Amino acid sequence: MAFEGLTAKLNAAFKKLRGKGRLSESDIKEAMREIRLALLEADVSYKVVKDFVKSVSERCSGQDVMESLTPAQTIVKIVNEELIRLMGSENQRISISPKPPTVVMLVGLQGAGKTTNGAKLAGLFKKQGKRPLLVACDIYRPAAIKQLEVVGGQLGIPVFQMGQENPVKIAKAAIRHAQQHGNDMVFLDTAGRLHVDEALMNELKSIKAEVQPNEILLVVDAMTGQDAVNAAQSFNEWLDIDGVMLTKLDGDARGGAALSVKAVTGKPIKFIGTGEKLDMIEPFHPERMASRILGMGDVLTLIEKAEQALDQKKAAELEQKMRANKFTLADFYDQLLQIRKMGPMQDLLGMIPGMGSMKNVQVDESALGRVEAIILSMTPYERENPACLNSSRKRRIALGCGQKVEDVNRLLKQFDQMQQLMKQMNGKGKKRKLPGKMGGFPGFPGM
């Protein structure tokens, strides 16, 4: 995930300050030097780093920090506030037209993930009750239209295309189509180039002039660092963009683009792509990103992921079973599937306050797969009644999933411990809220 290197270096700088009861000017100067180096190594724009460090230094030199009983915490608080300000202070939403359809024009260079992430964005709005239409305006890149049709089909979103027709005509015809068929959002997937050139920009300006989009969203690749910022600056000068979608933040990106785009262009990051799957897109919240960068977790995003993954009806049924001490391996398997929907465990651990360092720990994702294989090797009766599992049944299950009998016994022992814990919780108070209702998943063996 992006920012891992930056997080580690910032925390190392703060750690040196925590043992000091009072801070001298030299302490603050040394901390600022390390913060400056950390930001530059993260590929943040030099000018942005210079202004950021100057602002933090001025605030840290105040008497409230110098005389504070916890100066290190105060400096972390200041850095957190300045990071939030640097990235835009608050989440900026897409402007929805009072008269449908809302037209979102997606622009960007080739390779930034414009087609896939445009479809992800349409899918996000579909979950919110909108009726989006994807429009294939990229008539140059081989298979661009087919790619849009494939991802649109996977998300259940219609795709409008007219083959190799003029992109301006395609965009105008798509809006008429949307008005006639009740689509309240139109996403125009426009052509890209390997670099910014006049021919590309003139075509995009023609589309903008003809359809008057409500939003021009630039898609940039976080992996390209300052090149992404330079591209954003060029597109903004030509088209006056409304916002940025930053993609591939799950890769080995140093994060400099996220910290530089707003300061350089004045335009906010509105969405981020966090993985290859078509549901891995999030609205960009500067305060949450700053919290992640400083290793303080991101509870709100974690809760939102849990809400999206949880089947609320099943969660209610599960709570009743847990209160009645009837939680089975079949129920546990359902919970396991919902946890896996939330994304890689390594990313989820990084969102938990106090566990930011766990992002660098290699989590054995296959452990969940092994648990799943053991449970699926059981019969429905065995999942509902694990007490019936004798030696011969365990041997059959182990053979069926390619595991050892010891692995089956370990799972059953941990499951039994989980049941004992639930009984204790039920005994302490019948009205007490139990895990499983919202975000509180039971523990999972093997992790």
Backbone torsions as a table, in degrees:
resi	resn	phi	psi	omega
1	MET	NA	148.5	178.8
2	ALA	-60.9	157.5	174.0
3	PHE	78.4	-0.8	-177.0
4	GLU	-60.0	-44.8	179.6
5	GLY	-64.8	-42.6	179.4
6	LEU	-63.2	-44.2	179.4
7	THR	-58.4	-46.7	-178.5
8	ALA	-62.0	-43.0	-177.5
9	LYS	-70.7	-39.3	177.8
10	LEU	-65.1	-42.3	179.6
11	ASN	-65.4	-33.8	176.7
12	ALA	-65.2	-38.9	178.2
13	ALA	-66.1	-42.4	-179.8
14	PHE	-68.4	-33.6	-178.0
15	LYS	-61.1	-36.5	179.8
16	LYS	-65.4	-25.3	-177.4
17	LEU	-87.3	-20.8	-170.7
18	ARG	-68.5	-25.0	-178.6
19	GLY	-83.8	-1.0	-176.0
20	LYS	-99.8	132.0	178.3
21	GLY	-75.8	-33.9	176.9
22	ARG	-133.1	150.3	179.9
23	LEU	-108.6	135.5	174.3
24	SER	-94.3	169.9	178.3
25	GLU	-62.3	-34.8	179.5
26	SER	-67.7	-34.3	176.6
27	ASP	-62.1	-46.1	-178.8
28	ILE	-66.7	-39.8	-179.8
29	LYS	-62.7	-41.9	179.6
30	GLU	-66.8	-40.6	178.4
31	ALA	-63.3	-41.4	179.3
32	MET	-65.3	-35.4	177.7
33	ARG	-63.0	-42.4	-179.8
34	GLU	-69.6	-36.6	177.0
35	ILE	-65.6	-40.5	178.8
36	ARG	-61.2	-46.4	179.7
37	LEU	-63.5	-40.5	-179.9
38	ALA	-61.9	-42.4	-179.5
39	LEU	-69.1	-40.3	178.7
40	LEU	-65.5	-38.9	177.9
41	GLU	-68.2	-24.7	176.6
42	ALA	-81.8	5.2	176.6
43	ASP	70.7	32.0	173.3
44	VAL	-80.6	142.7	-179.6
45	SER	-52.2	136.8	-177.7
46	TYR	-57.9	-44.7	-179.8
47	LYS	-63.0	-40.2	178.9
48	VAL	-63.4	-42.8	178.8
49	VAL	-62.1	-45.2	-178.8
50	LYS	-59.0	-46.9	-179.6
51	ASP	-67.8	-38.6	-179.0
52	PHE	-64.2	-50.0	-178.2
53	VAL	-64.0	-38.1	177.9
54	LYS	-61.6	-45.0	-179.8
55	SER	-64.1	-44.0	179.0
56	VAL	-65.0	-42.8	-179.0
57	SER	-59.8	-44.0	-179.3
58	GLU	-61.7	-41.7	-179.8
59	ARG	-71.9	-34.8	-178.2
60	CYS	-73.3	-20.8	-178.1
61	SER	-83.0	-4.1	-179.4
62	GLY	-70.2	159.0	-177.9
63	GLN	-62.9	-29.4	-178.2
64	ASP	-64.7	-26.9	177.2
65	VAL	-87.9	-46.6	-175.7
66	MET	-61.0	-33.2	-177.2
67	GLU	-102.5	3.8	-178.3
68	SER	-69.3	146.3	176.5
69	LEU	-72.8	-23.9	178.4
70	THR	-127.0	68.2	-174.8
71	PRO	-61.2	-36.4	-179.2
72	ALA	-62.7	-43.2	178.6
73	GLN	-64.0	-37.5	179.3
74	THR	-64.6	-39.6	179.1
75	ILE	-67.4	-40.6	175.8
76	VAL	-58.9	-42.4	179.0
77	LYS	-61.5	-42.8	179.8
78	ILE	-65.4	-45.2	179.3
79	VAL	-61.6	-41.0	178.0
80	ASN	-60.0	-46.8	-179.7
81	GLU	-64.2	-38.5	-179.9
82	GLU	-71.8	-34.0	175.7
83	LEU	-64.8	-41.7	178.3
84	ILE	-61.7	-45.7	179.3
85	ARG	-62.1	-41.1	-178.7
86	LEU	-61.2	-36.7	-175.7
87	MET	-93.2	-0.6	172.6
88	GLY	121.1	4.7	174.2
89	SER	70.3	-48.0	-178.3
90	GLU	-149.6	163.1	179.7
91	ASN	-64.8	131.6	177.9
92	GLN	-105.5	124.4	-176.9
93	ARG	-90.9	162.9	173.5
94	ILE	-72.0	138.8	179.6
95	SER	-75.1	116.8	179.5
96	ILE	-91.6	127.7	-178.5
97	SER	-71.0	135.8	176.2
98	PRO	-66.7	-19.4	178.1
99	LYS	-118.4	102.7	-176.6
100	PRO	-60.6	154.7	1.6
101	PRO	-88.7	153.4	169.9
102	THR	-78.7	124.5	-176.8
103	VAL	-103.4	119.9	178.4
104	VAL	-111.8	118.5	-179.7
105	MET	-98.6	117.7	-178.6
106	LEU	-96.5	123.1	-178.7
107	VAL	-127.7	163.1	178.8
108	GLY	156.5	172.0	179.2
109	LEU	-80.2	161.6	176.1
110	GLN	-64.3	141.4	176.7
111	GLY	91.2	-5.0	-179.2
112	ALA	-79.7	-12.7	-178.5
113	GLY	92.0	28.5	-174.6
114	LYS	-62.8	-47.3	-176.5
115	THR	-64.7	-50.2	-178.2
116	THR	-66.0	-44.9	-177.1
117	ASN	-74.2	-26.9	172.2
118	GLY	-64.3	-40.4	177.0
119	ALA	-66.3	-39.6	177.0
120	LYS	-58.6	-42.6	-179.2
121	LEU	-63.9	-42.8	177.2
122	ALA	-62.0	-38.8	177.9
123	GLY	-64.5	-36.5	177.8
124	LEU	-62.8	-42.6	179.6
125	PHE	-72.8	-29.7	176.0
126	LYS	-62.0	-40.2	177.5
127	LYS	-62.8	-24.9	-179.6
128	GLN	-89.7	8.8	175.5
129	GLY	96.8	3.0	178.1
130	LYS	-81.1	164.9	177.0
131	ARG	-119.1	82.0	-173.9
132	PRO	-77.8	157.2	173.8
133	LEU	-129.9	127.0	175.3
134	LEU	-92.6	139.0	-175.4
135	VAL	-125.3	125.2	-177.6
136	ALA	-88.0	94.4	178.2
137	CYS	-102.4	1.6	177.1
138	ASP	-93.3	100.7	-176.1
139	ILE	-101.0	4.6	-173.6
140	TYR	-104.2	-44.6	-176.0
141	ARG	-70.8	129.7	179.1
142	PRO	-57.5	133.4	176.5
143	ALA	67.4	11.4	179.4
144	ALA	-62.7	-42.3	-179.5
145	ILE	-65.9	-44.0	179.4
146	LYS	-62.3	-41.1	178.6
147	GLN	-60.0	-43.7	179.9
148	LEU	-64.4	-39.2	178.7
149	GLU	-65.4	-37.0	-179.9
150	VAL	-66.5	-50.8	-178.3
151	VAL	-68.8	-34.9	176.2
152	GLY	-62.4	-42.1	178.5
153	GLY	-63.1	-39.0	179.2
154	GLN	-65.6	-29.9	-179.4
155	LEU	-95.9	-4.2	-178.4
156	GLY	71.2	33.5	-178.5
157	ILE	-114.7	129.1	-179.8
158	PRO	-66.5	149.0	180.0
159	VAL	-121.3	128.3	177.8
160	PHE	-101.0	127.9	177.4
161	GLN	-147.6	151.7	178.8
162	MET	-130.3	32.2	178.2
163	GLY	64.5	-131.2	-174.5
164	GLN	-94.9	23.2	178.1
165	GLU	-64.5	163.1	177.7
166	ASN	-58.2	130.6	-176.8
167	PRO	-57.5	-34.0	179.1
168	VAL	-65.2	-43.4	178.5
169	LYS	-64.8	-38.5	179.0
170	ILE	-61.7	-46.2	-178.1
171	ALA	-62.1	-44.2	-179.7
172	LYS	-65.5	-43.0	179.6
173	ALA	-65.3	-35.5	-179.6
174	ALA	-65.1	-38.8	179.8
175	ILE	-67.4	-40.1	175.7
176	ARG	-62.4	-42.1	178.6
177	HIS	-60.0	-43.1	-179.6
178	ALA	-63.2	-42.7	179.2
179	GLN	-62.6	-36.8	-178.0
180	GLN	-77.9	-26.3	-174.6
181	HIS	-110.5	9.4	173.2
182	GLY	78.6	19.6	175.6
183	ASN	-82.7	120.9	-175.2
184	ASP	-94.4	-2.3	173.7
185	MET	-138.9	136.8	178.9
186	VAL	-123.7	126.3	178.7
187	PHE	-111.9	113.2	-178.2
188	LEU	-91.0	111.8	177.1
189	ASP	-88.5	97.2	-174.0
190	THR	-88.9	170.1	-178.6
191	ALA	-74.8	152.9	174.8
192	GLY	-121.5	175.5	174.8
193	ARG	-135.4	171.4	175.8
194	LEU	-73.1	-21.1	175.9
195	HIS	-153.5	164.7	-179.8
196	VAL	-68.3	125.1	175.5
197	ASP	-138.9	165.6	-173.1
198	GLU	-66.3	-37.3	-179.1
199	ALA	-62.6	-44.6	178.6
200	LEU	-61.5	-48.1	-175.3
201	MET	-66.2	-36.8	178.3
202	ASN	-65.1	-38.0	177.2
203	GLU	-64.9	-44.7	-179.7
204	LEU	-64.9	-38.1	178.2
205	LYS	-65.5	-34.7	178.2
206	SER	-66.7	-42.4	177.8
207	ILE	-62.7	-44.5	-179.9
208	LYS	-60.1	-44.4	-177.6
209	ALA	-64.8	-36.4	-175.6
210	GLU	-80.4	-39.4	-173.4
211	VAL	-103.7	-12.0	179.1
212	GLN	48.3	65.3	-177.1
213	PRO	-61.8	147.8	176.4
214	ASN	-72.7	-26.0	-175.8
215	GLU	-148.0	132.1	170.4
216	ILE	-111.1	114.0	-174.4
217	LEU	-111.4	120.2	178.9
218	LEU	-89.6	127.0	178.1
219	VAL	-99.7	120.3	-179.5
220	VAL	-127.5	151.1	-176.9
221	ASP	-91.5	116.7	-178.8
222	ALA	-62.7	-23.3	-177.6
223	MET	-68.1	-19.5	-176.1
224	THR	-89.7	0.4	173.6
225	GLY	56.9	-124.9	-176.3
226	GLN	-66.9	-21.3	174.6
227	ASP	-63.4	-35.1	177.4
228	ALA	-64.8	-39.5	179.3
229	VAL	-67.7	-41.6	178.4
230	ASN	-63.2	-41.1	177.7
231	ALA	-63.3	-41.7	179.4
232	ALA	-61.5	-40.2	179.9
233	GLN	-64.6	-42.4	-179.5
234	SER	-66.0	-47.7	179.6
235	PHE	-61.5	-37.2	-179.4
236	ASN	-67.4	-38.8	179.5
237	GLU	-65.3	-35.7	-178.4
238	TRP	-81.9	-40.1	-167.8
239	LEU	-117.1	-10.7	-174.6
240	ASP	54.5	66.2	-177.0
241	ILE	-64.6	161.7	179.7
242	ASP	-101.7	-20.4	-178.6
243	GLY	-176.1	177.0	-175.2
244	VAL	-128.0	141.8	167.5
245	MET	-111.9	122.0	-177.9
246	LEU	-98.8	120.9	-176.2
247	THR	-106.5	166.3	174.7
248	LYS	62.0	33.6	175.7
249	LEU	-72.1	-9.0	177.0
250	ASP	-82.8	-12.2	-177.1
251	GLY	-84.2	-167.1	-178.1
252	ASP	-84.6	54.5	179.6
253	ALA	-90.6	141.7	-178.7
254	ARG	-82.5	-13.6	172.3
255	GLY	94.1	-1.6	-176.1
256	GLY	-60.1	-33.8	-179.3
257	ALA	-62.3	-42.6	-178.7
258	ALA	-62.8	-32.5	-178.1
259	LEU	-88.0	-10.5	-174.7
260	SER	-109.3	-30.2	-170.7
261	VAL	-55.7	-50.2	-176.3
262	LYS	-64.2	-42.6	-177.9
263	ALA	-67.1	-36.9	-176.1
264	VAL	-80.5	-42.5	-174.8
265	THR	-99.2	-22.0	-174.4
266	GLY	79.1	2.2	-178.1
267	LYS	-107.9	138.7	-172.7
268	PRO	-79.7	152.6	166.3
269	ILE	-78.8	126.6	-176.6
270	LYS	-105.4	-30.5	-179.3
271	PHE	-143.2	154.7	175.0
272	ILE	-131.3	140.8	174.3
273	GLY	-93.8	126.9	-172.4
274	THR	-115.4	9.8	-180.0
275	GLY	175.1	176.4	-176.4
276	GLU	-80.3	-28.2	-177.4
277	LYS	-64.4	151.5	-172.2
278	LEU	-72.9	-6.2	175.3
279	ASP	-103.9	4.2	-176.4
280	MET	-90.8	72.5	175.5
281	ILE	-143.7	141.6	-177.8
282	GLU	-135.6	146.8	166.2
283	PRO	-62.7	144.9	-178.6
284	PHE	-87.8	120.0	177.0
285	HIS	-113.8	108.0	-177.8
286	PRO	-54.4	-40.3	-177.2
287	GLU	-67.1	-35.0	178.7
288	ARG	-72.0	-39.8	179.5
289	MET	-65.9	-39.9	177.5
290	ALA	-61.5	-40.2	178.7
291	SER	-62.9	-40.7	177.7
292	ARG	-64.9	-44.0	-178.1
293	ILE	-59.6	-38.2	-178.8
294	LEU	-86.3	6.3	176.8
295	GLY	72.9	23.2	-177.8
296	MET	-100.2	10.8	176.6
297	GLY	82.1	179.7	-179.2
298	ASP	-153.2	76.6	-173.5
299	VAL	-65.0	-39.0	-176.3
300	LEU	-63.1	-43.8	177.6
301	THR	-65.6	-37.7	177.9
302	LEU	-61.2	-42.8	178.7
303	ILE	-64.4	-42.2	179.3
304	GLU	-62.6	-40.2	177.1
305	LYS	-62.7	-41.5	179.3
306	ALA	-63.9	-41.5	-179.7
307	GLU	-63.7	-37.8	179.4
308	GLN	-70.6	-35.2	-176.5
309	ALA	-81.1	-29.8	-174.2
310	LEU	-75.7	135.6	167.2
311	ASP	-88.4	107.0	-172.2
312	GLN	-62.5	-33.8	178.6
313	LYS	-65.4	-45.4	178.4
314	LYS	-64.3	-36.9	-179.6
315	ALA	-62.9	-40.9	178.4
316	ALA	-64.9	-42.7	178.2
317	GLU	-63.7	-39.1	-179.3
318	LEU	-64.9	-40.6	-180.0
319	GLU	-61.1	-40.6	178.5
320	GLN	-63.5	-40.8	178.5
321	LYS	-63.9	-40.7	-178.6
322	MET	-67.1	-36.3	177.5
323	ARG	-66.6	-32.3	-179.3
324	ALA	-92.0	8.8	-178.8
325	ASN	56.9	41.1	-179.4
326	LYS	-118.9	25.7	179.6
327	PHE	-71.5	123.5	-175.2
328	THR	-114.5	173.9	176.4
329	LEU	-65.4	-28.4	176.2
330	ALA	-65.6	-40.3	177.2
331	ASP	-66.7	-40.4	179.2
332	PHE	-61.7	-40.0	178.9
333	TYR	-62.8	-41.6	177.5
334	ASP	-59.9	-42.2	179.1
335	GLN	-65.0	-38.1	179.2
336	LEU	-60.3	-43.0	179.6
337	LEU	-63.1	-39.3	-178.8
338	GLN	-69.7	-35.1	176.2
339	ILE	-63.3	-42.1	-176.9
340	ARG	-67.0	-27.8	177.9
341	LYS	-65.6	-23.7	-175.3
342	MET	-75.8	-12.2	178.4
343	GLY	115.7	-178.1	-178.3
344	PRO	-59.3	138.0	-179.0
345	MET	-60.2	-34.4	-178.6
346	GLN	-60.6	-40.4	178.6
347	ASP	-69.8	-39.0	-179.3
348	LEU	-65.0	-39.5	178.9
349	LEU	-61.1	-37.0	-179.5
350	GLY	-67.2	-15.7	179.5
351	MET	-89.7	-8.1	-178.3
352	ILE	-88.5	124.7	-179.2
353	PRO	-54.8	135.9	178.9
354	GLY	85.8	-6.1	-178.7
355	MET	-119.3	23.0	-180.0
356	GLY	-57.3	-36.1	-179.9
357	SER	-67.1	-19.8	-179.8
358	MET	-68.1	-15.0	178.7
359	LYS	-60.3	-30.2	-177.7
360	ASN	-87.0	-7.4	178.5
361	VAL	-79.5	134.0	-179.9
362	GLN	-78.3	105.2	179.3
363	VAL	-83.6	132.5	-180.0
364	ASP	-80.9	90.7	-179.3
365	GLU	-62.5	-26.2	-178.4
366	SER	-68.5	-17.3	178.5
367	ALA	-61.0	-40.1	177.5
368	LEU	-64.4	-38.4	179.4
369	GLY	-64.3	-37.3	179.7
370	ARG	-68.0	-40.6	176.9
371	VAL	-62.0	-43.8	179.2
372	GLU	-60.7	-42.5	-179.1
373	ALA	-63.3	-40.4	179.7
374	ILE	-63.5	-46.6	-177.6
375	ILE	-65.1	-40.3	-179.5
376	LEU	-69.2	-19.8	177.7
377	SER	-80.4	-7.4	177.2
378	MET	-87.0	156.3	172.8
379	THR	-77.6	159.3	176.7
380	PRO	-54.1	-37.6	179.8
381	TYR	-64.6	-40.4	-178.7
382	GLU	-67.7	-35.8	178.7
383	ARG	-66.2	-36.2	-179.9
384	GLU	-79.9	-23.4	-175.9
385	ASN	-134.2	69.4	-176.3
386	PRO	-61.2	-18.3	179.4
387	ALA	-64.1	-19.5	-177.8
388	CYS	-80.4	-5.0	-173.9
389	LEU	-76.1	98.6	176.1
390	ASN	-91.6	-174.0	-174.6
391	SER	-60.6	-44.1	-177.7
392	SER	-67.2	-38.6	177.8
393	ARG	-64.4	-42.0	-179.9
394	LYS	-63.3	-39.9	178.4
395	ARG	-63.4	-41.4	179.0
396	ARG	-63.8	-41.9	179.6
397	ILE	-64.7	-43.4	-179.9
398	ALA	-62.3	-42.4	177.5
399	LEU	-64.6	-39.1	-177.1
400	GLY	-65.9	-30.2	-176.5
401	CYS	-110.4	1.9	178.1
402	GLY	74.0	22.2	178.2
403	GLN	-110.5	178.3	177.1
404	LYS	-93.6	158.9	176.2
405	VAL	-59.8	-33.5	178.8
406	GLU	-61.3	-35.8	178.7
407	ASP	-67.2	-39.1	177.6
408	VAL	-64.6	-44.3	179.5
409	ASN	-62.7	-38.3	-179.9
410	ARG	-64.2	-43.7	178.0
411	LEU	-61.3	-45.1	-178.4
412	LEU	-65.5	-36.2	178.9
413	LYS	-66.6	-43.6	179.7
414	GLN	-67.6	-36.4	177.4
415	PHE	-65.7	-39.3	178.2
416	ASP	-64.2	-40.7	177.8
417	GLN	-62.7	-38.6	177.7
418	MET	-62.5	-42.6	178.9
419	GLN	-64.2	-39.9	178.4
420	GLN	-62.8	-40.1	178.1
421	LEU	-62.7	-41.0	179.3
422	MET	-65.2	-37.8	178.0
423	LYS	-63.2	-40.7	178.9
424	GLN	-63.9	-41.9	179.4
425	MET	-64.3	-40.4	178.7
426	ASN	-65.7	-35.1	-178.1
427	GLY	-71.0	-25.3	-177.2
428	LYS	-82.6	-13.8	-179.2
429	GLY	170.5	114.9	-175.4
430	LYS	-64.7	-27.8	-175.5
431	LYS	-93.0	1.8	-178.8
432	ARG	-69.2	137.8	-179.2
433	LYS	-71.7	133.6	-176.9
434	LEU	-102.4	158.0	174.8
435	PRO	-59.8	152.5	176.7
436	GLY	105.8	-23.0	-179.2
437	LYS	-72.6	-43.3	-179.6
438	MET	-155.1	97.0	172.2
439	GLY	80.4	-17.1	-177.1
440	GLY	-92.7	81.4	-177.1
441	PHE	-76.3	147.5	172.1
442	PRO	-61.1	158.6	178.6
443	GLY	-62.9	154.7	-179.6
444	PHE	-120.6	124.4	-178.1
445	PRO	-58.0	151.9	175.3
446	GLY	88.0	-7.9	-177.9
447	MET	-105.3	NA	NA
